Every structure is written in structure tokens, then in C-alpha cells.
Amino acid sequence: MGQIIQPTSSSSGSSWQARPFFVIDILRQYGFRGFVAMVLAALIGFIPLALLIWFNAFRLTSVIASQVASPVVVRPGEFQSESQNNRPGKTALLQIAVEVPTTNGWEELLNDRDPAQKGRDSWGSRFVRRERVYLRKSGGMQLPYGLLGPPPVSVWLPAGEYDLAVVHETPPNPNEFDSPVTGFPLVTVFDSCTVRSGEKTIRRIQLPHYGLGENTSIRVSGAVDDRGRQPSPNLKPLAQALRQLIPIPTPGGYLISFPEPTLYHSEEHRGCTVDFEDLQPVSREWTREQLAIVRNWLRKNQLPENEILWPLVQSLLRREMCEGWFLYTLAGFAGLILTKWGSLAILEPFHRRGLRGKTLKLCFWIFLLSAVGCWFAGNP
């Protein structure tokens, strides 16, 4: 039986059958020339992946890292067992835990996947929701707070003094579920500490207005109405300050000096008041969830300034989509495809030259064999 030989023409329909498809084939056939072609094609093919990495990481500057000279290592949302095994090493180790009021007193707020949560009632469990821990270096300059992450969190820092902050949602009034929310939707609790090189420092921050408040609801300063509810505060100073926001993109979200109303605490945190006339700008990284919470609160209070925050929320949504593993996989796969096509396109002239040489050799042998055959045929 005869063997069917596939054509090796350089036309678009059949030339790919004679082309190499794997790296080893290209190196075996073209040698160093093939290696150079693959490197050049990879530099162009993996541009989408490089742009994606640059967009998600290198284009942004960490607020915390810009305040200290040495690198900062952060482990947010750790389990109890993990934080206990941490060691300070050559730098200072600061562990920040958050405690919340419960019927059993102050208890630590844990990660919802922490094994320490097992065996507890789901209603009484203390889960981390949208609570975020912040840190900045203390000093005369009012530096911005950098985002560490959800509590509990461990961070390795140079020795020195640091200011801490924990931001969480304002709890509703347990006695007035149907009343409109008049207070600011976020509560910021401040603290400070000193860390020493080679030592481990544990700082526990209490959130007296966490969850349902445990009868520690926050009131708005001003006279109450006939039904005993707080009236809507005068939000004109806040609305005016919102128009002057200058957001700066950071790895945690946006660095904003937001004018937050001052919260005045009372004894045992019962009847604490928030004063919208006394606005204190707090410069820190804002996450997408926090911006969305404040934006929805502004919309409920019928303030048109809520549209100022909407583009920031949309921008962070797009960033989160670009940070997903799917786009990284897609960009990497596209880089491999483009590298392959680019290498073959660069080597195409050499590929055609090789086919032309093989064709000439085949024609020469056919002519030679034909001439020999004719000679024997003419000389029996």
C-alpha cells in the first residue's frame, strides 16, 4: 500500500501543518534564532499580563510603607492559633485584637473561619464583618492612616510609636428599629501604642458601640422631638466638606481626608452623642464597602453629594474585577498564544526559505533519478 504524503506548501491552508508547535520543536529546528524569536514574541505577548499586574500593585503606593524606611509585613485576618505562633524576629511585632461587648463581658472579635468559633451559638458568635484596622506612625505631622485589614491582625514594624484606629458600622438603636438613621453610619475608635525592636506587643482595642449596641446607642446632638427621637442633623457643613474631597488611589482603596463628625463618649458609653457641627478630618484609606455605606446614608438623607462618592465605588468595583484570578489566567493564556503566533510570524521567512531549499533538493533528486532512468532505458 502506498503512503499518503501531506503537502508542505506555504499557503495559508496547509503551511501550518509543517510548522513547529512546541518550544522544543522550535529550538530543535531553528536553534538560537528560534530562542531569540520566542523571547521577542514573549516581550510583546505578555504585555497584557504586565499591565494587569502594574494596575493592581505597582501603580499604587502603600500608605504605611511610605511612612517607614524599612519594609512592613502585614498578616490580616489571622486565626488565634496563628497569631500565638508569631515571633517578633529582628523587628517589632504588633498584634492588634478587637474586643466587643457581650452578655459575658468583653470578648475578642474573631475571624468567621477561625476554628475557635466552633461549638458556639451562631447568634452569639462574634464574627468579623466590615471592621477594619488602621495604623500610622506617630509624630508632629498628621500622617494618614494606612489600612491593615480585618481584625485580628499582625504587623512587623520598626520600633517606635504608632497611632491605631478601628472603623466599624454604627449599630442601630435597639429600641427604635423603625426610626430613620440620623447618626453617621461609621464609628472610628482611636488608640496608640509603643513597640520595641525584637519584642512582641499585643494591643486590645474595645469597641463599645459594636453590633446592636448593648444599650450603648449613639444619639445626635440636638433637641428631641415629641416622640423622643432624634431629628435630622444639620448636614450642611458635611455636605460642603464633601465637595472638596481629593481622593488618591491606594492599594486599600482611596486615601481621603473625610470630615467625620466628632463622637463624644459618656460614662459607661450610655447616651454618647455625635456632633455634626464639629467635623474632624481623618485622613485614611477608604474601602469600597465603607464608601458605599456612606453613599447610601447620604442618599437616604436626600443629599446630592452622594453622587460624589459613586464614581469612587464604581472604580473600586472595576479594580476588584481586575484583581480576580480569572483575568490573570486569561492574560497568561493570551500571552502564551501571542508568544506562539509571534514566534512563528518572526520565523516565517526562515520557514519559507527552508521549504524552498527542500523543494529544490527534491527536484534535483527527481531530475537525477529521471536522468539515470532514461540512461538505463536508452542503453539496454
C-alpha positions in Angstrom: 0.0 0.0 0.0 1.2 3.5 -0.8 1.8 6.1 1.9 -0.2 9.3 1.7 2.1 12.3 1.9 0.6 15.6 3.2 1.5 18.6 1.1 4.0 21.0 2.5 3.0 24.1 0.6 3.5 27.5 2.2 -0.1 28.5 1.5 -2.3 29.6 4.4 -4.4 26.4 4.3 -1.6 23.9 4.7 1.6 25.7 5.8 0.6 25.3 9.5 0.9 21.5 9.1 4.7 21.8 8.6 5.2 24.4 11.3 6.5 23.6 14.7 4.1 23.9 17.6 6.2 23.4 20.7 9.1 25.2 22.2 11.4 22.1 21.9 10.5 21.8 18.2 11.3 25.5 17.5 14.6 25.2 19.4 15.5 22.0 17.6 14.7 23.3 14.2 15.9 26.9 14.4 18.4 26.8 17.3 19.5 30.1 18.7 17.4 32.0 16.1 14.3 30.3 17.4 15.2 31.2 21.0 15.6 34.9 20.1 12.3 34.9 18.2 10.4 33.4 21.2 11.9 36.0 23.6 10.9 38.8 21.3 7.4 37.4 20.9 7.0 36.9 24.7 8.0 40.5 25.4 5.1 41.6 23.2 2.7 38.8 24.1 2.8 39.2 27.9 2.2 42.9 27.8 -1.5 42.5 28.9 -0.4 40.5 31.9 2.3 43.0 32.8 -0.2 45.9 32.6 -2.6 43.9 34.8 0.0 43.4 37.5 1.1 47.0 37.2 -2.5 48.2 37.6 -3.2 46.1 40.6 0.1 46.5 42.5 2.9 48.6 41.3 1.0 51.7 40.3 -0.2 52.2 43.8 1.9 53.1 46.9 1.2 51.7 50.3 0.4 54.4 52.9 2.1 52.5 55.7 5.2 51.7 53.7 5.7 55.3 52.7 5.9 56.3 56.4 8.7 54.0 57.4 12.1 53.3 55.8 12.1 49.5 56.2 9.6 47.1 54.6 6.3 46.4 56.5 4.9 42.9 56.7 1.2 42.5 57.4 -0.9 39.4 58.1 -4.6 40.5 58.3 -7.5 38.4 59.5 -5.4 35.8 61.4 -6.7 32.9 63.4 -6.0 32.8 67.2 -3.6 29.9 66.8 -1.7 31.6 64.0 -1.2 34.9 66.0 0.0 33.0 69.0 2.8 31.4 67.0 4.1 34.7 65.6 7.5 35.8 66.7 9.0 39.4 66.5 12.2 38.5 64.8 14.6 41.4 64.1 11.8 44.0 64.0 8.9 44.8 66.4 5.8 42.6 66.2 2.5 44.4 66.9 -0.7 42.3 67.3 -3.9 44.2 67.3 -7.0 42.4 68.6 -10.5 43.9 68.9 -12.9 43.3 71.8 -16.6 43.8 71.7 -19.3 44.0 74.4 -21.3 40.8 75.1 -23.5 39.4 77.8 -20.4 37.7 79.2 -18.3 40.9 79.2 -15.6 42.0 76.7 -14.7 39.2 74.3 -12.4 39.2 71.3 -13.8 39.6 67.8 -12.7 36.6 65.7 -12.5 35.7 62.1 -15.6 33.9 60.9 -13.5 30.9 59.7 -11.5 30.7 62.9 -11.6 27.2 64.5 -12.2 29.0 67.8 -15.8 29.7 66.6 -16.7 26.0 66.6 -19.3 24.9 69.1 -20.7 28.4 69.7 -24.2 29.6 69.0 -24.4 31.3 65.6 -26.4 34.1 67.1 -23.9 34.9 69.8 -20.8 34.3 67.7 -18.5 37.2 67.2 -17.7 37.4 63.5 -15.6 39.9 61.7 -17.9 41.8 59.3 -16.6 45.0 57.8 -14.4 46.0 60.7 -11.0 47.4 59.5 -7.8 48.2 61.5 -5.6 51.2 60.6 -2.2 52.3 61.6 0.1 55.3 61.2 3.4 56.5 62.6 3.0 59.0 65.5 4.7 62.4 65.2 4.1 66.1 64.8 2.9 65.6 61.2 -0.6 64.3 60.9 0.2 61.4 58.6 -2.6 59.4 57.0 -3.8 56.1 58.4 -2.9 53.0 56.4 -5.2 50.0 56.1 -4.0 46.8 57.8 -7.1 44.7 57.2 -9.8 42.9 59.3 -9.0 42.1 62.9 -7.2 40.3 64.4 -4.0 41.4 62.5 -0.3 41.1 63.0 2.2 43.6 61.6 6.1 43.7 61.7 7.2 47.3 62.1 10.3 49.3 63.0 10.4 50.3 66.7 8.6 53.5 67.5 5.3 55.0 68.5 2.2 54.4 66.4 -1.4 55.5 66.3 -4.2 53.0 65.7 -7.8 53.2 64.5 -10.6 50.7 64.1 -13.6 51.6 61.9 -16.9 49.7 62.0 -20.5 50.3 61.2 -22.7 52.3 63.5 -25.2 50.0 65.3 -28.9 50.8 65.1 -30.8 51.9 68.2 -32.2 48.6 69.6 -35.3 50.4 70.9 -36.1 52.3 67.7 -35.8 49.8 64.8 -38.3 51.7 62.6 -36.7 55.1 63.2 -34.6 56.7 60.4 -30.8 56.5 60.8 -29.7 60.0 61.7 -26.2 59.4 63.0 -23.1 58.9 61.0 -23.0 55.4 59.6 -19.4 54.6 60.6 -17.7 54.8 64.0 -13.9 55.3 64.4 -12.2 54.2 67.6 -8.6 55.6 68.1 -5.7 54.2 70.2 -1.9 54.4 70.4 0.9 52.2 71.4 4.7 51.9 71.6 6.6 49.0 70.1 10.2 48.0 70.7 12.6 46.2 68.4 12.7 42.4 68.9 9.6 42.4 71.2 6.0 41.3 70.8 3.3 43.9 71.7 -0.3 42.9 71.9 -2.8 45.8 71.8 -6.5 45.2 72.5 -9.0 47.8 71.3 -12.5 47.9 72.7 -15.5 48.8 70.5 -18.2 49.9 72.9 -20.7 50.6 70.1 -20.4 47.4 68.3 -23.3 45.2 67.0 -26.7 46.1 68.4 -25.0 48.4 70.8 -25.9 46.6 74.1 -27.8 49.6 75.2 -25.0 51.9 74.2 -26.7 53.6 71.2 -25.4 56.8 69.8 -27.5 59.9 69.8 -27.3 63.0 67.6 -26.7 66.3 69.5 -29.7 68.5 69.5 -33.3 68.6 70.9 -35.5 65.6 70.6 -39.0 65.6 69.0 -42.3 64.8 70.7 -41.8 61.1 70.1 -38.4 61.1 71.7 -36.5 60.5 68.5 -33.5 62.5 67.3 -34.2 65.0 64.5 -32.2 65.0 61.3 -28.9 66.8 61.9 -27.7 69.9 60.1 -25.6 68.3 57.4 -24.7 71.5 55.5 -21.1 71.6 56.9 -20.6 67.9 56.0 -22.1 68.5 52.5 -19.8 71.4 51.9 -16.7 69.5 53.0 -17.7 66.6 50.7 -17.4 68.8 47.7 -13.7 69.4 48.5 -12.6 65.8 48.6 -9.4 64.9 46.8 -9.3 61.0 46.5 -5.9 59.4 45.9 -5.8 55.7 44.8 -4.0 53.3 47.1 -3.8 49.5 47.4 -6.5 49.6 50.1 -8.9 51.8 48.1 -8.8 55.6 48.2 -6.9 57.9 50.5 -9.4 60.5 51.6 -9.4 63.2 54.3 -13.0 62.7 55.1 -14.7 65.1 57.5 -16.2 62.8 60.2 -18.4 64.2 62.9 -17.0 64.0 66.4 -18.3 61.3 68.8 -18.4 62.3 72.4 -18.4 59.4 74.8 -20.1 59.4 78.2 -19.6 57.3 81.3 -20.2 53.6 80.5 -20.9 54.7 77.0 -24.6 55.2 77.5 -26.1 58.1 75.7 -23.0 59.0 73.7 -23.6 61.8 71.2 -22.3 62.6 67.7 -21.9 66.3 66.8 -22.2 67.2 63.1 -21.2 70.8 63.9 -17.8 69.6 65.0 -16.2 67.9 61.9 -12.7 66.4 62.3 -11.0 65.4 59.0 -9.5 62.0 59.3 -7.1 61.1 56.5 -7.1 57.3 55.9 -7.7 54.6 53.3 -11.3 54.0 52.5 -12.5 50.7 51.2 -15.3 50.2 48.7 -17.7 48.9 51.4 -17.1 52.0 53.5 -17.6 54.4 50.6 -20.8 52.5 49.6 -22.1 52.7 53.2 -21.6 56.5 53.5 -23.0 57.0 50.0 -26.2 55.1 50.8 -26.5 57.1 54.0 -26.2 60.4 52.1 -28.8 59.2 49.7 -31.3 58.3 52.4 -30.8 61.8 53.9 -31.5 63.2 50.4 -28.1 64.8 49.9 -27.0 65.2 46.3 -23.4 64.9 47.4 -23.8 61.1 47.4 -23.1 61.2 43.7 -19.5 62.4 44.5 -18.7 59.0 46.0 -20.4 56.9 43.4 -17.6 57.1 40.8 -15.1 56.0 43.5 -17.3 53.0 44.3 -17.5 52.1 40.6 -13.7 52.4 40.2 -13.0 50.1 43.1 -15.5 47.6 41.7 -13.6 47.5 38.4 -10.4 47.2 40.3 -11.7 44.2 42.2 -12.8 42.6 38.9 -9.2 43.1 37.6 -7.8 41.5 40.8 -9.6 38.2 40.2 -7.8 35.0 39.3 -9.8 34.7 36.1 -8.4 37.8 34.5 -4.8 36.7 35.5 -5.4 33.3 33.9 -6.9 34.9 30.8 -4.0 37.3 30.4 -1.4 34.5 30.9 -3.2 32.2 28.4 -3.3 35.1 25.9 0.4 35.7 26.5 1.2 32.1 25.5 -1.0 32.3 22.4 0.6 35.6 21.3 4.1 34.2 22.0 3.4 31.2 19.8 1.9 33.2 17.0 4.6 35.9 17.2 7.4 33.3 17.2 6.0 31.7 14.1 5.5 35.0 12.4 9.1 36.1 13.1 10.4 32.7 11.8 8.1 32.6 8.8 10.8 33.9 6.3 13.2 31.3 7.5 10.5 28.7 7.4 9.7 29.5 3.8 13.4 29.6 2.9 13.7 26.1 4.4 10.7 24.8 2.4 12.2 26.3 -0.8 15.5 24.6 -0.2 13.7 21.2 0.5 11.8 21.7 -2.7 14.9 22.4 -4.8 16.6 19.3 -3.3 13.6 17.2 -4.1 13.5 18.5 -7.7 17.2 17.8 -8.0 16.9 14.2 -6.9 13.8 13.7 -9.1 15.8 15.1 -12.1 18.8 13.0 -11.2 16.8 9.8 -10.9 14.9 10.6 -14.0 18.2 11.1 -16.0 19.6 7.9 -14.6 16.4 6.0 -15.5 16.4 7.5 -19.0 20.1 6.5 -19.5 19.4 2.9 -18.5 16.3 2.9 -20.6 18.3 4.1 -23.7 21.1 1.6 -23.1 19.6 -1.9 -22.7 
